[in-house]
Amino acid sequence: PKHLGSATAIYQFGERYSLAATALIVGERPDVDPVTFATVTNAGYVKVDLAASAVLAEGLGALQSLRLTAKIENLLDKQYEDVLGFPALGLTYLIGLEATF
């Protein structure tokens, strides 16, 4: 694409909690139609993601840390295709648990 950019803001709450927001802006770009194989213009889009994490425990025997993570991807539930013919996921929630030994 001719125009492409992203920005991320991260806020740390003490040593245990963090919050992040990311915006990705992708301009229109040439692509190939998967049916006709003609060159077409793929529309641009804006994608916003949020993420958070919290340290739940530290220094418990062999466990150095236990962290809860959560992420919301495509917060605005935009319909777009990075590659024509392959739609991106809509609003998506992810939750994880990270253990460090």
BELJO-V208387 format. One record per residue. RES is the residue in one letter. SS is DSSP state (helix for helix, strand for strand, loop for the rest). PHI is phi in degrees with one decimal (* if undefined). D_FIRST is the distance of its C-alpha to the first C-alpha in whole Angstrom. Layout:
res->{RES/RES}
ss->{SS/SS}
phi->{PHI/PHI}
d_first->{D_FIRST/D_FIRST}
This chain:
res->{P/K/H/L/G/S/A/T/A/I/Y/Q/F/G/E/R/Y/S/L/A/A/T/A/L/I/V/G/E/R/P/D/V/D/P/V/T/F/A/T/V/T/N/A/G/Y/V/K/V/D/L/A/A/S/A/V/L/A/E/G/L/G/A/L/Q/S/L/R/L/T/A/K/I/E/N/L/L/D/K/Q/Y/E/D/V/L/G/F/P/A/L/G/L/T/Y/L/I/G/L/E/A/T/F}
ss->{loop/loop/loop/strand/strand/strand/strand/strand/strand/strand/strand/strand/strand/loop/loop/loop/strand/strand/strand/strand/strand/strand/strand/strand/strand/strand/loop/loop/strand/strand/strand/strand/loop/loop/loop/loop/loop/loop/strand/strand/strand/strand/loop/loop/strand/strand/strand/strand/strand/strand/strand/strand/strand/strand/strand/strand/strand/strand/strand/strand/loop/loop/strand/strand/strand/strand/strand/strand/strand/strand/strand/strand/strand/loop/loop/loop/loop/loop/loop/loop/strand/strand/strand/loop/loop/strand/strand/loop/loop/loop/loop/strand/strand/strand/strand/strand/strand/strand/strand/strand/loop}
phi->{*/-70.9/-121.7/-152.9/-163.0/-147.7/-143.5/-129.9/-118.8/-124.2/-121.6/-104.0/-98.8/63.0/-100.5/-105.8/-126.5/-145.3/-137.6/-136.5/-130.9/-130.0/-118.9/-117.5/-117.5/-123.4/-79.0/-63.4/-153.8/-70.8/-148.6/-113.6/-64.0/-69.8/-97.6/-95.8/64.4/-79.5/-76.9/-132.9/-100.8/-90.1/-64.7/-78.2/-158.7/-122.8/-122.3/-119.7/-124.5/-124.8/-143.7/-145.1/-147.1/-143.7/-79.8/-90.1/-154.4/-142.3/61.7/-103.5/62.5/-73.5/-81.2/-75.4/-158.1/-130.4/-124.3/-95.5/-124.0/-143.3/-145.0/-116.5/-104.2/57.1/-52.0/-86.1/53.6/-74.6/-96.5/-153.1/-133.4/-61.6/-126.7/-53.4/93.0/-129.0/-63.4/-75.7/-66.1/-78.5/-55.4/-131.5/-111.2/-130.9/-131.0/-142.7/-130.3/-116.1/-111.5/-115.7/-111.5}
d_first->{0/4/5/6/10/13/17/20/24/27/30/33/36/39/39/38/36/32/29/26/23/19/16/13/10/7/6/6/5/7/10/14/16/18/22/21/19/18/14/13/10/9/10/9/11/13/15/18/21/24/26/30/33/36/39/42/44/44/47/49/51/48/45/44/41/40/37/36/32/30/27/25/22/20/22/21/22/18/18/14/13/11/12/14/17/17/18/17/20/22/24/25/28/28/32/33/36/36/39/39/43}
